[in-house]
Amino acid sequence: MRTKAEIVADWLPRYTGRPLSEFGHYVLLTNFTNYIELFAERFGVPILGRDRPMQSATAEDITILNFGMGSAMAATVMDLLSAVEPKAVLFLGKCGGLKTTKVGEFVLPIAAIRGEGTSNDYLPPEIPALPSFRLQATVSAALVKRDLDYWTGTVYTTNRRVWEHDDMFKQYLRDARATAIDMETATVFVVGFVNHIPKGALLLVSDNPMTPEGVKTGRSDVAVTEKYVRTHLEVGIDALVELRDRGEAVRHLRFEERPPG
């Protein structure tokens, strides 16, 4: 195999156990198998890839895919998805709230700070990590339709998983004025851009790691999953269904489609 196209067309089925023809045009990304299980339960479809690095389920032209954790895997999945040229990819991730966000609230990022380093292999570091506007606007509408509040702002993406003890790093995060912190969003945005994939993110605040009592524990993570994950998933499905049914391109917003004035 010589070309990137040849490689990803071979590797996406190898990583997922799913033939290219069985991927939907609209993709939800997650880090957790319980999102896959809830999706499969709702639509009555099988989960493929239980013996592979990435598990997935497909229904009604939507595929949900668990790619694992961290920026390296986020880059990998966005490269591999270029094999099927999705019309939209929405990342349903969890994040740590850095300001006044509370556990269970949603963050709809307008940008991500590229602190992970992985995206530097794709674009120079001064290029911003941005989502596709139309996709984020559709997610916003899906949240409002369910009478759910959300925060907007920047997300700091890091490669460090254990940093909650590091006071110098926490001060850096305060100075950066980020709303939340995670390990994937900036990478999804940058690698999606490079691969011409419309992309967005809706993040669920799962802990408040700037204080010792706010750091995620096994018990608190179970509580977050039980209380909020189903809603998180349902909003993501609602947004992609809306895009699918409208049939409009996510990547481009033509001038004549903008509001007057």
ChimeraX commands (.cxc) that place a marker at each C-alpha (Angstrom):
marker #1 position 0.00,0.00,0.00 radius 0.5
marker #1 position 1.52,3.31,-1.10 radius 0.5
marker #1 position -1.11,5.99,-0.61 radius 0.5
marker #1 position -2.92,7.25,2.45 radius 0.5
marker #1 position -6.23,6.39,0.80 radius 0.5
marker #1 position -5.16,2.77,0.39 radius 0.5
marker #1 position -3.94,2.55,3.98 radius 0.5
marker #1 position -7.04,3.99,5.68 radius 0.5
marker #1 position -9.39,1.95,3.48 radius 0.5
marker #1 position -7.66,-1.18,4.73 radius 0.5
marker #1 position -7.16,-0.10,8.34 radius 0.5
marker #1 position -10.62,1.23,9.21 radius 0.5
marker #1 position -12.23,-2.23,8.82 radius 0.5
marker #1 position -9.22,-3.79,10.55 radius 0.5
marker #1 position -9.56,-1.54,13.60 radius 0.5
marker #1 position -13.36,-1.80,13.80 radius 0.5
marker #1 position -14.41,-5.11,12.26 radius 0.5
marker #1 position -16.92,-3.14,10.19 radius 0.5
marker #1 position -16.87,-3.09,6.35 radius 0.5
marker #1 position -16.60,0.36,4.80 radius 0.5
marker #1 position -20.05,-0.08,3.24 radius 0.5
marker #1 position -21.63,-0.39,6.70 radius 0.5
marker #1 position -20.53,3.03,7.97 radius 0.5
marker #1 position -23.14,5.77,8.08 radius 0.5
marker #1 position -22.58,9.17,6.52 radius 0.5
marker #1 position -22.92,10.69,10.00 radius 0.5
marker #1 position -20.61,9.63,12.83 radius 0.5
marker #1 position -20.69,9.97,16.60 radius 0.5
marker #1 position -17.35,9.52,18.37 radius 0.5
marker #1 position -17.05,8.42,21.99 radius 0.5
marker #1 position -14.42,7.18,24.44 radius 0.5
marker #1 position -16.72,4.80,26.27 radius 0.5
marker #1 position -18.39,1.49,25.44 radius 0.5
marker #1 position -21.57,2.32,27.36 radius 0.5
marker #1 position -22.41,4.96,24.73 radius 0.5
marker #1 position -22.18,2.24,22.09 radius 0.5
marker #1 position -24.38,-0.08,24.15 radius 0.5
marker #1 position -27.05,2.59,24.69 radius 0.5
marker #1 position -27.08,3.41,20.98 radius 0.5
marker #1 position -27.35,-0.26,19.99 radius 0.5
marker #1 position -30.13,-0.76,22.55 radius 0.5
marker #1 position -32.12,2.20,21.27 radius 0.5
marker #1 position -31.98,1.12,17.62 radius 0.5
marker #1 position -31.88,-2.64,18.11 radius 0.5
marker #1 position -28.64,-3.11,16.17 radius 0.5
marker #1 position -25.54,-5.23,16.85 radius 0.5
marker #1 position -22.23,-3.96,18.17 radius 0.5
marker #1 position -19.26,-4.87,16.00 radius 0.5
marker #1 position -15.60,-4.90,17.01 radius 0.5
marker #1 position -15.76,-6.23,20.55 radius 0.5
marker #1 position -12.52,-8.05,19.71 radius 0.5
marker #1 position -11.00,-5.00,17.99 radius 0.5
marker #1 position -9.50,-1.71,19.21 radius 0.5
marker #1 position -12.64,0.22,18.20 radius 0.5
marker #1 position -16.27,-0.83,18.74 radius 0.5
marker #1 position -19.15,0.51,16.65 radius 0.5
marker #1 position -22.84,0.31,15.86 radius 0.5
marker #1 position -24.77,1.68,12.87 radius 0.5
marker #1 position -28.42,2.64,12.46 radius 0.5
marker #1 position -30.32,4.95,10.12 radius 0.5
marker #1 position -27.15,6.27,8.42 radius 0.5
marker #1 position -25.51,7.10,11.77 radius 0.5
marker #1 position -22.50,5.20,13.10 radius 0.5
marker #1 position -21.26,5.51,16.66 radius 0.5
marker #1 position -17.62,4.60,17.21 radius 0.5
marker #1 position -15.59,4.14,20.40 radius 0.5
marker #1 position -12.00,5.04,19.52 radius 0.5
marker #1 position -10.43,4.88,22.97 radius 0.5
marker #1 position -8.76,7.69,24.90 radius 0.5
marker #1 position -6.24,10.40,24.12 radius 0.5
marker #1 position -5.08,12.60,21.29 radius 0.5
marker #1 position -3.11,9.91,19.47 radius 0.5
marker #1 position -6.22,7.75,19.11 radius 0.5
marker #1 position -8.30,10.81,18.21 radius 0.5
marker #1 position -5.90,11.54,15.35 radius 0.5
marker #1 position -5.96,7.91,14.28 radius 0.5
marker #1 position -9.74,7.69,14.09 radius 0.5
marker #1 position -10.06,10.96,12.17 radius 0.5
marker #1 position -7.46,9.72,9.68 radius 0.5
marker #1 position -9.21,6.37,9.33 radius 0.5
marker #1 position -12.65,7.95,8.87 radius 0.5
marker #1 position -11.35,9.75,5.79 radius 0.5
marker #1 position -11.83,6.36,4.08 radius 0.5
marker #1 position -15.61,6.81,4.21 radius 0.5
marker #1 position -15.75,10.62,3.83 radius 0.5
marker #1 position -18.39,11.30,6.49 radius 0.5
marker #1 position -20.73,14.24,6.08 radius 0.5
marker #1 position -20.37,15.10,9.78 radius 0.5
marker #1 position -18.45,13.78,12.79 radius 0.5
marker #1 position -19.57,14.78,16.28 radius 0.5
marker #1 position -17.37,13.96,19.26 radius 0.5
marker #1 position -19.31,13.20,22.46 radius 0.5
marker #1 position -16.55,13.52,25.04 radius 0.5
marker #1 position -16.19,14.09,28.74 radius 0.5
marker #1 position -14.24,16.99,30.15 radius 0.5
marker #1 position -13.10,18.59,33.37 radius 0.5
marker #1 position -14.73,21.90,34.18 radius 0.5
marker #1 position -12.21,24.67,34.88 radius 0.5
marker #1 position -14.41,27.62,35.82 radius 0.5
marker #1 position -17.93,27.70,37.23 radius 0.5
marker #1 position -19.20,24.70,35.29 radius 0.5
marker #1 position -20.92,22.00,37.29 radius 0.5
marker #1 position -20.86,18.23,36.89 radius 0.5
marker #1 position -23.54,17.18,34.41 radius 0.5
marker #1 position -23.50,20.41,32.43 radius 0.5
marker #1 position -22.55,20.60,28.75 radius 0.5
marker #1 position -19.78,22.52,27.03 radius 0.5
marker #1 position -20.16,23.37,23.34 radius 0.5
marker #1 position -16.62,24.43,22.36 radius 0.5
marker #1 position -16.09,27.28,19.92 radius 0.5
marker #1 position -12.37,26.47,19.77 radius 0.5
marker #1 position -9.75,24.26,21.37 radius 0.5
marker #1 position -6.26,25.06,22.61 radius 0.5
marker #1 position -3.70,22.70,21.11 radius 0.5
marker #1 position -1.80,21.66,24.23 radius 0.5
marker #1 position -1.61,17.98,23.24 radius 0.5
marker #1 position 1.18,18.19,20.66 radius 0.5
marker #1 position -0.27,15.47,18.42 radius 0.5
marker #1 position -1.90,18.02,16.12 radius 0.5
marker #1 position 1.51,19.60,15.47 radius 0.5
marker #1 position 2.24,16.64,13.18 radius 0.5
marker #1 position -0.65,17.84,10.98 radius 0.5
marker #1 position -0.55,21.65,11.04 radius 0.5
marker #1 position 1.75,24.37,12.41 radius 0.5
marker #1 position 0.95,25.19,16.05 radius 0.5
marker #1 position -0.26,28.73,15.33 radius 0.5
marker #1 position -3.22,27.48,13.30 radius 0.5
marker #1 position -6.34,27.38,15.52 radius 0.5
marker #1 position -8.36,24.24,16.23 radius 0.5
marker #1 position -11.93,25.09,15.25 radius 0.5
marker #1 position -15.14,23.12,14.80 radius 0.5
marker #1 position -17.50,23.35,11.85 radius 0.5
marker #1 position -19.91,26.18,12.57 radius 0.5
marker #1 position -23.04,24.61,11.12 radius 0.5
marker #1 position -22.54,21.42,13.11 radius 0.5
marker #1 position -22.10,23.29,16.38 radius 0.5
marker #1 position -25.13,25.44,15.60 radius 0.5
marker #1 position -27.20,22.30,15.05 radius 0.5
marker #1 position -26.01,20.84,18.36 radius 0.5
marker #1 position -26.92,24.13,20.06 radius 0.5
marker #1 position -30.44,23.92,18.63 radius 0.5
marker #1 position -30.77,20.31,19.80 radius 0.5
marker #1 position -29.82,21.36,23.34 radius 0.5
marker #1 position -32.25,24.26,23.34 radius 0.5
marker #1 position -35.03,22.02,22.02 radius 0.5
marker #1 position -34.56,19.83,25.09 radius 0.5
marker #1 position -34.46,22.92,27.35 radius 0.5
marker #1 position -30.84,22.20,28.30 radius 0.5
marker #1 position -28.41,24.98,29.18 radius 0.5
marker #1 position -24.81,24.82,28.03 radius 0.5
marker #1 position -21.53,26.69,28.19 radius 0.5
marker #1 position -19.48,27.91,25.26 radius 0.5
marker #1 position -15.78,28.72,25.29 radius 0.5
marker #1 position -12.41,27.17,24.63 radius 0.5
marker #1 position -11.32,23.69,25.65 radius 0.5
marker #1 position -7.71,23.00,26.57 radius 0.5
marker #1 position -6.60,19.66,25.11 radius 0.5
marker #1 position -3.67,17.98,26.83 radius 0.5
marker #1 position -1.72,14.74,26.59 radius 0.5
marker #1 position -1.37,14.62,30.39 radius 0.5
marker #1 position -3.84,12.36,32.13 radius 0.5
marker #1 position -2.53,12.86,35.66 radius 0.5
marker #1 position -2.02,16.56,36.28 radius 0.5
marker #1 position -4.52,17.36,39.04 radius 0.5
marker #1 position -1.71,17.52,41.64 radius 0.5
marker #1 position 0.35,20.03,39.62 radius 0.5
marker #1 position -0.29,23.55,40.93 radius 0.5
marker #1 position 1.87,25.20,38.27 radius 0.5
marker #1 position -0.11,23.55,35.49 radius 0.5
marker #1 position -3.39,24.51,37.13 radius 0.5
marker #1 position -2.26,28.15,37.27 radius 0.5
marker #1 position -1.39,27.93,33.58 radius 0.5
marker #1 position -4.93,26.74,32.88 radius 0.5
marker #1 position -6.32,29.67,34.84 radius 0.5
marker #1 position -4.17,32.07,32.82 radius 0.5
marker #1 position -5.36,30.44,29.58 radius 0.5
marker #1 position -8.97,31.09,30.66 radius 0.5
marker #1 position -10.17,27.83,29.17 radius 0.5
marker #1 position -13.66,26.66,30.08 radius 0.5
marker #1 position -12.78,22.97,30.21 radius 0.5
marker #1 position -9.97,20.47,29.73 radius 0.5
marker #1 position -9.88,17.18,27.84 radius 0.5
marker #1 position -7.53,14.96,25.83 radius 0.5
marker #1 position -9.09,14.83,22.36 radius 0.5
marker #1 position -11.07,17.85,21.13 radius 0.5
marker #1 position -8.27,19.94,19.57 radius 0.5
marker #1 position -6.96,16.86,17.78 radius 0.5
marker #1 position -10.39,15.96,16.41 radius 0.5
marker #1 position -10.78,19.51,15.08 radius 0.5
marker #1 position -7.33,19.78,13.48 radius 0.5
marker #1 position -7.14,16.30,11.94 radius 0.5
marker #1 position -10.73,16.60,10.77 radius 0.5
marker #1 position -9.81,19.86,9.04 radius 0.5
marker #1 position -6.79,18.27,7.38 radius 0.5
marker #1 position -8.95,15.38,6.14 radius 0.5
marker #1 position -11.78,17.67,4.95 radius 0.5
marker #1 position -14.20,16.14,7.46 radius 0.5
marker #1 position -16.87,18.41,9.00 radius 0.5
marker #1 position -16.44,18.04,12.76 radius 0.5
marker #1 position -17.78,19.25,16.07 radius 0.5
marker #1 position -17.91,18.37,19.75 radius 0.5
marker #1 position -20.31,18.34,22.66 radius 0.5
marker #1 position -18.59,17.74,25.98 radius 0.5
marker #1 position -20.10,16.55,29.25 radius 0.5
marker #1 position -18.55,17.98,32.42 radius 0.5
marker #1 position -17.64,14.91,34.46 radius 0.5
marker #1 position -15.57,16.51,37.22 radius 0.5
marker #1 position -14.11,19.78,38.50 radius 0.5
marker #1 position -10.41,18.93,38.78 radius 0.5
marker #1 position -9.13,22.35,39.87 radius 0.5
marker #1 position -9.98,21.50,43.49 radius 0.5
marker #1 position -8.98,18.32,45.36 radius 0.5
marker #1 position -12.57,17.48,46.24 radius 0.5
marker #1 position -13.63,17.93,42.62 radius 0.5
marker #1 position -11.25,15.36,41.10 radius 0.5
marker #1 position -13.01,12.43,39.47 radius 0.5
marker #1 position -13.22,9.19,41.44 radius 0.5
marker #1 position -14.52,5.77,40.53 radius 0.5
marker #1 position -17.71,6.42,42.47 radius 0.5
marker #1 position -18.32,9.86,40.99 radius 0.5
marker #1 position -17.74,8.59,37.46 radius 0.5
marker #1 position -20.40,5.92,37.93 radius 0.5
marker #1 position -22.83,8.59,39.14 radius 0.5
marker #1 position -22.12,10.81,36.12 radius 0.5
marker #1 position -22.68,7.89,33.76 radius 0.5
marker #1 position -25.98,6.94,35.36 radius 0.5
marker #1 position -27.37,10.48,35.47 radius 0.5
marker #1 position -26.15,12.20,32.33 radius 0.5
marker #1 position -24.73,9.92,29.63 radius 0.5
marker #1 position -28.06,8.95,28.06 radius 0.5
marker #1 position -29.03,12.60,27.61 radius 0.5
marker #1 position -25.58,13.37,26.18 radius 0.5
marker #1 position -26.01,10.62,23.61 radius 0.5
marker #1 position -29.59,11.58,22.75 radius 0.5
marker #1 position -28.61,15.19,22.02 radius 0.5
marker #1 position -25.86,13.95,19.71 radius 0.5
marker #1 position -28.28,11.69,17.87 radius 0.5
marker #1 position -30.84,14.51,17.60 radius 0.5
marker #1 position -28.24,16.81,16.03 radius 0.5
marker #1 position -27.08,14.31,13.43 radius 0.5
marker #1 position -30.65,13.30,12.56 radius 0.5
marker #1 position -31.46,16.97,11.96 radius 0.5
marker #1 position -28.46,17.35,9.66 radius 0.5
marker #1 position -29.28,14.10,7.88 radius 0.5
marker #1 position -32.90,15.03,7.30 radius 0.5
marker #1 position -32.11,18.55,6.10 radius 0.5
marker #1 position -29.56,17.17,3.66 radius 0.5
marker #1 position -27.45,20.33,3.77 radius 0.5
marker #1 position -23.68,20.36,3.52 radius 0.5
marker #1 position -22.00,20.93,6.89 radius 0.5
marker #1 position -18.65,22.05,5.57 radius 0.5
marker #1 position -19.82,25.13,3.66 radius 0.5
marker #1 position -22.07,28.03,4.64 radius 0.5
marker #1 position -22.78,30.01,1.48 radius 0.5
marker #1 position -22.98,33.78,1.71 radius 0.5
marker #1 position -26.63,33.85,0.60 radius 0.5
marker #1 position -27.55,31.55,3.50 radius 0.5
marker #1 position -26.37,34.02,6.11 radius 0.5
marker #1 position -28.94,36.05,8.02 radius 0.5
marker #1 position -29.63,39.53,6.54 radius 0.5
marker #1 position -28.15,42.66,8.02 radius 0.5
marker link #1:1,2 radius 0.2
marker link #1:2,3 radius 0.2
marker link #1:3,4 radius 0.2
marker link #1:4,5 radius 0.2
marker link #1:5,6 radius 0.2
marker link #1:6,7 radius 0.2
marker link #1:7,8 radius 0.2
marker link #1:8,9 radius 0.2
marker link #1:9,10 radius 0.2
marker link #1:10,11 radius 0.2
marker link #1:11,12 radius 0.2
marker link #1:12,13 radius 0.2
marker link #1:13,14 radius 0.2
marker link #1:14,15 radius 0.2
marker link #1:15,16 radius 0.2
marker link #1:16,17 radius 0.2
marker link #1:17,18 radius 0.2
marker link #1:18,19 radius 0.2
marker link #1:19,20 radius 0.2
marker link #1:20,21 radius 0.2
marker link #1:21,22 radius 0.2
marker link #1:22,23 radius 0.2
marker link #1:23,24 radius 0.2
marker link #1:24,25 radius 0.2
marker link #1:25,26 radius 0.2
marker link #1:26,27 radius 0.2
marker link #1:27,28 radius 0.2
marker link #1:28,29 radius 0.2
marker link #1:29,30 radius 0.2
marker link #1:30,31 radius 0.2
marker link #1:31,32 radius 0.2
marker link #1:32,33 radius 0.2
marker link #1:33,34 radius 0.2
marker link #1:34,35 radius 0.2
marker link #1:35,36 radius 0.2
marker link #1:36,37 radius 0.2
marker link #1:37,38 radius 0.2
marker link #1:38,39 radius 0.2
marker link #1:39,40 radius 0.2
marker link #1:40,41 radius 0.2
marker link #1:41,42 radius 0.2
marker link #1:42,43 radius 0.2
marker link #1:43,44 radius 0.2
marker link #1:44,45 radius 0.2
marker link #1:45,46 radius 0.2
marker link #1:46,47 radius 0.2
marker link #1:47,48 radius 0.2
marker link #1:48,49 radius 0.2
marker link #1:49,50 radius 0.2
marker link #1:50,51 radius 0.2
marker link #1:51,52 radius 0.2
marker link #1:52,53 radius 0.2
marker link #1:53,54 radius 0.2
marker link #1:54,55 radius 0.2
marker link #1:55,56 radius 0.2
marker link #1:56,57 radius 0.2
marker link #1:57,58 radius 0.2
marker link #1:58,59 radius 0.2
marker link #1:59,60 radius 0.2
marker link #1:60,61 radius 0.2
marker link #1:61,62 radius 0.2
marker link #1:62,63 radius 0.2
marker link #1:63,64 radius 0.2
marker link #1:64,65 radius 0.2
marker link #1:65,66 radius 0.2
marker link #1:66,67 radius 0.2
marker link #1:67,68 radius 0.2
marker link #1:68,69 radius 0.2
marker link #1:69,70 radius 0.2
marker link #1:70,71 radius 0.2
marker link #1:71,72 radius 0.2
marker link #1:72,73 radius 0.2
marker link #1:73,74 radius 0.2
marker link #1:74,75 radius 0.2
marker link #1:75,76 radius 0.2
marker link #1:76,77 radius 0.2
marker link #1:77,78 radius 0.2
marker link #1:78,79 radius 0.2
marker link #1:79,80 radius 0.2
marker link #1:80,81 radius 0.2
marker link #1:81,82 radius 0.2
marker link #1:82,83 radius 0.2
marker link #1:83,84 radius 0.2
marker link #1:84,85 radius 0.2
marker link #1:85,86 radius 0.2
marker link #1:86,87 radius 0.2
marker link #1:87,88 radius 0.2
marker link #1:88,89 radius 0.2
marker link #1:89,90 radius 0.2
marker link #1:90,91 radius 0.2
marker link #1:91,92 radius 0.2
marker link #1:92,93 radius 0.2
marker link #1:93,94 radius 0.2
marker link #1:94,95 radius 0.2
marker link #1:95,96 radius 0.2
marker link #1:96,97 radius 0.2
marker link #1:97,98 radius 0.2
marker link #1:98,99 radius 0.2
marker link #1:99,100 radius 0.2
marker link #1:100,101 radius 0.2
marker link #1:101,102 radius 0.2
marker link #1:102,103 radius 0.2
marker link #1:103,104 radius 0.2
marker link #1:104,105 radius 0.2
marker link #1:105,106 radius 0.2
marker link #1:106,107 radius 0.2
marker link #1:107,108 radius 0.2
marker link #1:108,109 radius 0.2
marker link #1:109,110 radius 0.2
marker link #1:110,111 radius 0.2
marker link #1:111,112 radius 0.2
marker link #1:112,113 radius 0.2
marker link #1:113,114 radius 0.2
marker link #1:114,115 radius 0.2
marker link #1:115,116 radius 0.2
marker link #1:116,117 radius 0.2
marker link #1:117,118 radius 0.2
marker link #1:118,119 radius 0.2
marker link #1:119,120 radius 0.2
marker link #1:120,121 radius 0.2
marker link #1:121,122 radius 0.2
marker link #1:122,123 radius 0.2
marker link #1:123,124 radius 0.2
marker link #1:124,125 radius 0.2
marker link #1:125,126 radius 0.2
marker link #1:126,127 radius 0.2
marker link #1:127,128 radius 0.2
marker link #1:128,129 radius 0.2
marker link #1:129,130 radius 0.2
marker link #1:130,131 radius 0.2
marker link #1:131,132 radius 0.2
marker link #1:132,133 radius 0.2
marker link #1:133,134 radius 0.2
marker link #1:134,135 radius 0.2
marker link #1:135,136 radius 0.2
marker link #1:136,137 radius 0.2
marker link #1:137,138 radius 0.2
marker link #1:138,139 radius 0.2
marker link #1:139,140 radius 0.2
marker link #1:140,141 radius 0.2
marker link #1:141,142 radius 0.2
marker link #1:142,143 radius 0.2
marker link #1:143,144 radius 0.2
marker link #1:144,145 radius 0.2
marker link #1:145,146 radius 0.2
marker link #1:146,147 radius 0.2
marker link #1:147,148 radius 0.2
marker link #1:148,149 radius 0.2
marker link #1:149,150 radius 0.2
marker link #1:150,151 radius 0.2
marker link #1:151,152 radius 0.2
marker link #1:152,153 radius 0.2
marker link #1:153,154 radius 0.2
marker link #1:154,155 radius 0.2
marker link #1:155,156 radius 0.2
marker link #1:156,157 radius 0.2
marker link #1:157,158 radius 0.2
marker link #1:158,159 radius 0.2
marker link #1:159,160 radius 0.2
marker link #1:160,161 radius 0.2
marker link #1:161,162 radius 0.2
marker link #1:162,163 radius 0.2
marker link #1:163,164 radius 0.2
marker link #1:164,165 radius 0.2
marker link #1:165,166 radius 0.2
marker link #1:166,167 radius 0.2
marker link #1:167,168 radius 0.2
marker link #1:168,169 radius 0.2
marker link #1:169,170 radius 0.2
marker link #1:170,171 radius 0.2
marker link #1:171,172 radius 0.2
marker link #1:172,173 radius 0.2
marker link #1:173,174 radius 0.2
marker link #1:174,175 radius 0.2
marker link #1:175,176 radius 0.2
marker link #1:176,177 radius 0.2
marker link #1:177,178 radius 0.2
marker link #1:178,179 radius 0.2
marker link #1:179,180 radius 0.2
marker link #1:180,181 radius 0.2
marker link #1:181,182 radius 0.2
marker link #1:182,183 radius 0.2
marker link #1:183,184 radius 0.2
marker link #1:184,185 radius 0.2
marker link #1:185,186 radius 0.2
marker link #1:186,187 radius 0.2
marker link #1:187,188 radius 0.2
marker link #1:188,189 radius 0.2
marker link #1:189,190 radius 0.2
marker link #1:190,191 radius 0.2
marker link #1:191,192 radius 0.2
marker link #1:192,193 radius 0.2
marker link #1:193,194 radius 0.2
marker link #1:194,195 radius 0.2
marker link #1:195,196 radius 0.2
marker link #1:196,197 radius 0.2
marker link #1:197,198 radius 0.2
marker link #1:198,199 radius 0.2
marker link #1:199,200 radius 0.2
marker link #1:200,201 radius 0.2
marker link #1:201,202 radius 0.2
marker link #1:202,203 radius 0.2
marker link #1:203,204 radius 0.2
marker link #1:204,205 radius 0.2
marker link #1:205,206 radius 0.2
marker link #1:206,207 radius 0.2
marker link #1:207,208 radius 0.2
marker link #1:208,209 radius 0.2
marker link #1:209,210 radius 0.2
marker link #1:210,211 radius 0.2
marker link #1:211,212 radius 0.2
marker link #1:212,213 radius 0.2
marker link #1:213,214 radius 0.2
marker link #1:214,215 radius 0.2
marker link #1:215,216 radius 0.2
marker link #1:216,217 radius 0.2
marker link #1:217,218 radius 0.2
marker link #1:218,219 radius 0.2
marker link #1:219,220 radius 0.2
marker link #1:220,221 radius 0.2
marker link #1:221,222 radius 0.2
marker link #1:222,223 radius 0.2
marker link #1:223,224 radius 0.2
marker link #1:224,225 radius 0.2
marker link #1:225,226 radius 0.2
marker link #1:226,227 radius 0.2
marker link #1:227,228 radius 0.2
marker link #1:228,229 radius 0.2
marker link #1:229,230 radius 0.2
marker link #1:230,231 radius 0.2
marker link #1:231,232 radius 0.2
marker link #1:232,233 radius 0.2
marker link #1:233,234 radius 0.2
marker link #1:234,235 radius 0.2
marker link #1:235,236 radius 0.2
marker link #1:236,237 radius 0.2
marker link #1:237,238 radius 0.2
marker link #1:238,239 radius 0.2
marker link #1:239,240 radius 0.2
marker link #1:240,241 radius 0.2
marker link #1:241,242 radius 0.2
marker link #1:242,243 radius 0.2
marker link #1:243,244 radius 0.2
marker link #1:244,245 radius 0.2
marker link #1:245,246 radius 0.2
marker link #1:246,247 radius 0.2
marker link #1:247,248 radius 0.2
marker link #1:248,249 radius 0.2
marker link #1:249,250 radius 0.2
marker link #1:250,251 radius 0.2
marker link #1:251,252 radius 0.2
marker link #1:252,253 radius 0.2
marker link #1:253,254 radius 0.2
marker link #1:254,255 radius 0.2
marker link #1:255,256 radius 0.2
marker link #1:256,257 radius 0.2
marker link #1:257,258 radius 0.2
marker link #1:258,259 radius 0.2
marker link #1:259,260 radius 0.2
marker link #1:260,261 radius 0.2
view
